[in-house]
Amino acid sequence: MTLDLSPRRTALVLGEDPRLGRLVKLALEPGHYHVRVTQSTSDALALAAENPPSLILLELRYRGSDGVALCEQLRDLADVPVIFLSVDDDDASKVRALRCGDDYLTRPFSLAELRARADAVLRRARPCLDVKGPAYRDSLLLIDLVEHRVSFAGVDVDLTPTEYRILALLVRYPRRVFLHEDLLSQIWGETYRDEHHILRLHIANLRKKIEPDPAHPRYIKTHRGLGYSFVPSSDSTPPRSSPVKASKHVVTASPST
């Protein structure tokens, strides 16, 4: 008999519909998840603060309030991936949710898809969040890949986990151009490799937080028709080469804004 020694991960479900928690349990518990379900916002915030879960699953519309606002509160307490579960299938709802969360799943969904999305979110999160190396530093921007800390002009920058993963990946390979589809595949997974609008949204949000002038980027450069690269300042302290495997489609080119 073979013992299954896979580690158990924790998932926190916050939703108004009690059936949602049962569905998540059916999907995730066979995959070595411990699922905690609550309908109380205060309980969810307390759980996130005291014992941060591996993953949070959140209804976009919760008791007439805004799930995105709840996501931001939870993110202040626990820097963990968030998957939104919603009956809304319009682009506007998805864009709003993805400004804070890491994935979006429309109801009704299959149990297999939910488990696959949860596994993929955690699989994508850990390698980039665990990157070790010295900080990138210049006169304005600090990116500390050991402490998982980013500051601009001496003030800590509040990045979402997805924004941090994008920045960490780019900064480990300065001046190299990551094609759109390769960034999407590495950060979100293969099924997202053609969703360029998602990448543009997160790059725009990231630039607002770390660029002196987001309209004329200094660090995150656009290579039209190709993708993005991170360009260090001339007074920077570059990080050493990364153990993370680069995409075979990473190329070096002169940036254009």
N, C-alpha and C positions, 0 to 999 in steps of 0.2 A: 504494500500500500504506500503511495506517495503522499507525503505531507505537503500541504500548500502553505508555504511560509511567507506569502505576499503580505506586505505591511497593510494594516488597516488605516484608511484615511477618513477624515471626518468631514461631513457635509452638513451645513446649517441651512434649513429651509424656512423662509419667512413668506407666508402667504395667507390670504383670507379664506380661500377655499380649502377645507380640510381634506378633500380628495387629492389635492396636489401633493401633500406630504406622503400620502399612501402610494401614489404613483412613483414619486422619487425613491421611496424605500424599495419598491418592487424593482426599480431599474438599477439602483446603486448597491444595495446590500449584498447581492450575489457577487459583486465586484470588489469585495473587501472594503466597503465604506461603512462607517458608523454614521447613521443619519439622525440628526436631531431636528425636530419640527416644532415651530412655535407660530402662533398667530399674534403674539404680543411684541410690539416694537421695542418696548423697554427690556423685555427678556432677551430679545435678539441682540440688542446693544450690550447688555450685561455679559452675555455669553461670548460675544466677540471680544470684549475687553478682557475678560478673565481667562478664557481659554480659546484663543483664536482657532477657528476651524481651518481645514485645508481648502475649503471651497464654500462659497455662499450661493444659494439659489434663491432668487427674489422675484416676486410678482411685480410687473411694471406698474400696475394700478392696484394700490393697496388701500382698501377702505376709504376710497375717495381722495386719497392723498397721492403724492408723486413718488413713485418707486425710485426715481433718480435721486431725489433728495435723501431718501433712506440709504441708498447706496453710498452717497457721499459721507453720511454719518458713520456708516459701518466701516468705510475705508479709512476714516480718521482713527479708528480703533484697531483695525486689523488689515494689514497690507496683503490681502489674499485675493485670488481670482473671484469674480462675480459673474454668474450667468443669469440673465433675465429670462423669465418665462412669461409669455404674454399671448393673449388672443389677438392682439393688434398686429397686422401684417403689412402696415404701410411703411414707406421709407422714412417718413418723419419720425415715427416712433422708434424705429431701429436706430436712426442716427442719434436721437436723444439718449437712448439707452447705452449705445456704444461710446458715448462721450465719457461715461463713468465705468461701465462694465467691460468685460472681456469677451462675452459671447451673448447671443440672443437666439432664443428658440421659441418658435411660434406653436401655440397649442391649437389643435391636438398634435401631440408628437408621439413617436414610438418609443418604447422603453429602451430599445437597442440604440436609437439615435441619441437619447439623453445620456446614456452611459458612455457612448463613444465621445460625445462632446465634452463630458466631464473629464474623462481620461485625457483627451487631447489638450484641454486647457491646463491641466496640471503638468502634463508632459512638456508643454511649451514653456510653462512658467519656471520650472526649476532650473534648467541649464543656464538661462540668462540671469536669473536672480542669484545664482550661486557662483557667478563669474568672480574670480579672485585676481587681483592685480593692483598696482599702485594707481593713485588718482590721476585723472587728467586735470590739469590746472593751468589757467592763465590769469590775466589781470581781472577778468570778469567772472569766468565760469569755472566751477569746481565739479568734477564728476568722480566720486569716490566709489569704486567698484568693490571695495572691501566692506565699507559701511552701508552700501546701497543708499548713498546720500548725494543729492545734487543741490548746489547753491548757485545763485546768480547775484553778483554785486554784494556778496556777503550775507544774503538772505536765503534760507532754505527754500527750495522749490518743491511743491507738492505735486509729484507725478503719479499718475495711475500706474499699476503694475505693467500694463501694456505699453504705455509711453516709456517707462523705464527700460523694458526689454528691447524696444526699438533703439533707444539711445545707446544702451550698453552694447548692442550688436554693432551699430555703426562706429562707435568710438573705438572698439577693439581693432577695427580695420580702417584706420584713417586714410582718407583720400581714395579709397576703393569704392567703386560704384556698385551698389546692390540693385539688381534689376527688380522692377515692381513685383513680378511674380515670385521671385526668390525670397524677398522680404515677407510677402504675404504667406508663403508656404512655411517659412521658418518661424514666424510669429503666431500665425493663426492656424496653419495646417494646409494640407494640399487642396482641400475642398474650397479654399478661399483664394487660390492663386490668381483668379481673374477678377476679384472684387477690388479694383483699383480705388474706388471711391472711399472704401473703408480706410485704406492706407493714407489717402490724401487727407482725410478728416483727422487722423491721429497725428500726422506730420504737422498739419496746421496748428493743432492744439499744442503740440510740443514746441513749435517755434514761438508761440505766444508766451511760453514760460521761460525760454532760455535765450532768445534772440534779442539783442538791443533794438533792432528794427525788424519785426517779423516780415514786413513787406519786402525787405532787402536782406535776406538771410546771410549771416556771417559764418555760421557753423554747419547747418544742415542744408546742403546744396541740392538743387534740382537739376537733373540731367534729362532734358526733354526727350521723351520717347524711350528713355532707359530706366531711370530710377533715382536713387538718392545716395549721397555720400556725406561723411563727416569730415570737415576740413579744419584742422587745428590752427590756432592763431600762431603767429611767429614767435610769441613769447610763452608758448605753452610748454608743459612738461608731459611728453607723450607716454602712454602706457606701454609696457613691454608686450611682446607678441603673445597672443592668447592661445590657450589650449583648446578653445572651441573651434571646431572644424568649419572652415569657410565654405560657402557655396561654390560649386564648380563654375558658376556663372558670374562670380565676382570679377569685375574688370577695373582697370585703372584708367582714368580719363580726366581731362581738365573740366572743372565744374562750370555750369552756367546757371544763373539764378533764374 
